Amino acid sequence: MAATIKDIAKETGLGLATISSYLNGGNVREKNRIKIEEAIEKLDFEVNEVARGLKTNRTKMIGIILPELNNIFFAEIITELEDVLRGQGYAAMICDCRTDEKREEEAIDFLKRRRVDGMIIIPTGKSGRGLQEVMDAGKPIVMIDRRIRNVRCDTVLVDNRGAAEDAIRRLLDRGHRKIGMIAGAEDVYTAEERFQGYCRALEAAGIPAEDSLIVRGDYTIRGGSRGIKELAKRNPDMTAVFISNYEMTLGAMIELNELGVRIPEEMSVIGFDNIEFAKACIPRLSIVTQPTKELGRRAAELMLKRLEEKERTEFETVRLATRFVEGRSVCCCPDGERGL
Amino acid sequence: MAATIKDIAKETGLGLATISSYLNGGNVREKNRIKIEEAIEKLDFEVNEVARGLKTNRTKMIGIILPELNNIFFAEIITELEDVLRGQGYAAMICDCRTDEKREEEAIDFLKRRRVDGMIIIPTGKSGRGLQEVMDAGKPIVMIDRRIRNVRCDTVLVDNRGAAEDAIRRLLDRGHRKIGMIAGAEDVYTAEERFQGYCRALEAAGIPAEDSLIVRGDYTIRGGSRGIKELAKRNPDMTAVFISNYEMTLGAMIELNELGVRIPEEMSVIGFDNIEFAKACIPRLSIVTQPTKELGRRAAELMLKRLEEKERTEFETVRLATRFVEGRSVCCCPDGERGL
């Protein structure tokens, strides 16, 4: 017969309350924790997490919603997230919504019915439909990478605007004036931030941002391939390009490769994310990188903090810095004036 | 007040048994299904999946254990898996065990306590400790990509041996005789299969496999970088190399790039996985690709089939074919005889 909580009490000599507290994730003295764990091991006591969930109204499950698992930036964040959460006994229920707003709403609903204790979301949609309800039900939400205007919650972001501004400034410093940008979709928070950084850097240098130098690549490989082709066609005098996420960078490199464009002699290139890919490029690609691990870790920590707090405190926004990794894909503009 | 199952009965005019059957995933006539779903929508009835799990002894959760989420091959499989499962109302509880056998055992245990209905695993360890117990408890297990000797269950594999054999044969056909291989760890199922394919192709051509031409790169970027360096140092006469997974291919390309080795003139290269990366390489890389989506889909289907069957039928093994995608990274061996 399966061991019960009473058997654990007999074995350890501890009270039922202490053991129950341990089983429900409460605080138990270190000495007692060890005793209980030894007894659990010895008696092969099995905790039924489902039953426990009903009793404590805690399922120890965190829902995670993201646009695409099959995207290195997101995958790195989730890897870290899941690790930190599981280390604290929380299971991660991961829903990939394939960058589809409707699927995202379904995922929120799905996780609500699963009675997750909280949700961590890298949002796809702009409306945040369903999220406010989750919070109203007292379940914390942590948002990563993107903000949604109507939803106030803990958020972990990177400084996208500053990152793009810095990248463009580096191109300007090398004398480039006709700088193309492959941006993400207009309704994506990070895409807009990066686009604003591009505009701001040009503006500071007294150069108007030209429509013909901007294409939207929707953060996809295909978008990157098409984008660079379009830019090159429209702007024969373009000498540099800034590509604002990894998948588009990959797509643009595939296309530049196909077209036989020499980098940096014929085109200076600054990409985004994935340092390993950048190093495998010929020549090595200069890129902006984001602190993916830290994004995941900080989000998990914010969630765990919320789950433990007795009274709700102010929402936090953590903003992390990016890094620029210099490669050999940028040269001085062949016919530009150097410096500003 | 929240709507109850009785309210649904009143609204639809159907019996409680029918509604209960619907809610517990049983068969319900299409006409009734629509009625019930409309009523659920109208009354804002919320199904408590946790409570339902206790009652039916089904949690509608599938545990997924994999070595690394942050690996494009695995991420693509999981994306598809999760999609198919969620489409059938199953939540995926994903555990990344960081290629650590101990963490894998912990994950199995963790998911057991969560009372998942079944587990889909891309194994890291060789022992399969804990898995037999899960099956003995009547919960199905589906294994992807790798086999474990002692565990008999449904399995979805790719033809790794054939893939490697084919790649090596292509190098032999171009006159190469000194062909290096960057293999995975000896205790990894796919690594051994690919290694055997390499040996078999050489054997068929009457060429003995030389120890100095084989390095183990452990399926990591770093292993690939070190591996190619080691191979080149040991074998100045090596004219071609076969790299047997994506991460090692990436690492080797980074290193070849650093060393300034011209591909294919100085070194013919065949890599593995990730067609997009292969296209971004200069020159375009010839690679072996695996049917990741199909691996995920087939595994999910096997799981769903098991969950529905009344009597246990024979275990199935599905073996999928790989594909060779020709790039421009292989040339005729400068001083070899052509053809065999």
Chai-1 contact restraints between the chains, C-beta under 6 A:
chainA,res_idxA,chainB,res_idxB,connection_type,confidence,min_distance_angstrom,max_distance_angstrom,comment,restraint_id
A,V47,B,R113,contact,1.0,0.0,6.0,A-B,restraint_1
A,E49,B,R113,contact,1.0,0.0,6.0,A-B,restraint_2
A,E49,B,R114,contact,1.0,0.0,6.0,A-B,restraint_3
A,V50,B,G53,contact,1.0,0.0,6.0,A-B,restraint_4
A,V50,B,L54,contact,1.0,0.0,6.0,A-B,restraint_5
A,V50,B,R115,contact,1.0,0.0,6.0,A-B,restraint_6
A,G53,B,V50,contact,1.0,0.0,6.0,A-B,restraint_7
A,L54,B,V50,contact,1.0,0.0,6.0,A-B,restraint_8
A,L69,B,A75,contact,1.0,0.0,6.0,A-B,restraint_9
A,L69,B,I78,contact,1.0,0.0,6.0,A-B,restraint_10
A,L69,B,T79,contact,1.0,0.0,6.0,A-B,restraint_11
A,N70,B,A75,contact,1.0,0.0,6.0,A-B,restraint_12
A,N70,B,E76,contact,1.0,0.0,6.0,A-B,restraint_13
A,N70,B,T79,contact,1.0,0.0,6.0,A-B,restraint_14
A,A75,B,L69,contact,1.0,0.0,6.0,A-B,restraint_15
A,A75,B,N70,contact,1.0,0.0,6.0,A-B,restraint_16
A,A75,B,A75,contact,1.0,0.0,6.0,A-B,restraint_17
A,E76,B,N70,contact,1.0,0.0,6.0,A-B,restraint_18
A,I78,B,L69,contact,1.0,0.0,6.0,A-B,restraint_19
A,T79,B,L69,contact,1.0,0.0,6.0,A-B,restraint_20
A,T79,B,N70,contact,1.0,0.0,6.0,A-B,restraint_21
A,T79,B,D96,contact,1.0,0.0,6.0,A-B,restraint_22
A,E82,B,D96,contact,1.0,0.0,6.0,A-B,restraint_23
A,A91,B,M93,contact,1.0,0.0,6.0,A-B,restraint_24
A,A91,B,R114,contact,1.0,0.0,6.0,A-B,restraint_25
A,M93,B,A91,contact,1.0,0.0,6.0,A-B,restraint_26
A,M93,B,M93,contact,1.0,0.0,6.0,A-B,restraint_27
A,I94,B,I94,contact,1.0,0.0,6.0,A-B,restraint_28
A,D96,B,T79,contact,1.0,0.0,6.0,A-B,restraint_29
A,D96,B,E82,contact,1.0,0.0,6.0,A-B,restraint_30
A,R113,B,V47,contact,1.0,0.0,6.0,A-B,restraint_31
A,R113,B,E49,contact,1.0,0.0,6.0,A-B,restraint_32
A,R114,B,E49,contact,1.0,0.0,6.0,A-B,restraint_33
A,R114,B,A91,contact,1.0,0.0,6.0,A-B,restraint_34
A,R115,B,V50,contact,1.0,0.0,6.0,A-B,restraint_35
A,I221,B,E276,contact,1.0,0.0,6.0,A-B,restraint_36
A,L250,B,E276,contact,1.0,0.0,6.0,A-B,restraint_37
A,L250,B,A280,contact,1.0,0.0,6.0,A-B,restraint_38
A,M253,B,A280,contact,1.0,0.0,6.0,A-B,restraint_39
A,I254,B,K279,contact,1.0,0.0,6.0,A-B,restraint_40
A,I254,B,A280,contact,1.0,0.0,6.0,A-B,restraint_41
A,N257,B,I282,contact,1.0,0.0,6.0,A-B,restraint_42
A,E276,B,I221,contact,1.0,0.0,6.0,A-B,restraint_43
A,E276,B,L250,contact,1.0,0.0,6.0,A-B,restraint_44
A,K279,B,I254,contact,1.0,0.0,6.0,A-B,restraint_45
A,A280,B,L250,contact,1.0,0.0,6.0,A-B,restraint_46
A,A280,B,M253,contact,1.0,0.0,6.0,A-B,restraint_47
A,A280,B,I254,contact,1.0,0.0,6.0,A-B,restraint_48
A,I282,B,N257,contact,1.0,0.0,6.0,A-B,restraint_49
A,I282,B,I282,contact,1.0,0.0,6.0,A-B,restraint_50
